């Protein structure tokens, strides 16, 4: 069966890592770790989710570009706009 996302292993590995980080946050809260430590981990998870979103967007953008013949500059401009929006 063809993969929906060519980079699905990379995305899957990132999501797996994020799942572990979220579980670690849950344990940290249960152990009453400092707010600063928990917030630091939350920040790391948010950054990781943004990276996953960016990867998926770029894959989709490349598919669209190949079908509609967007220029490389068009793709870069749209990609930059997306990265600023998340």
Beta strands, then each sheet from edge to edge (+ up, - down):
end
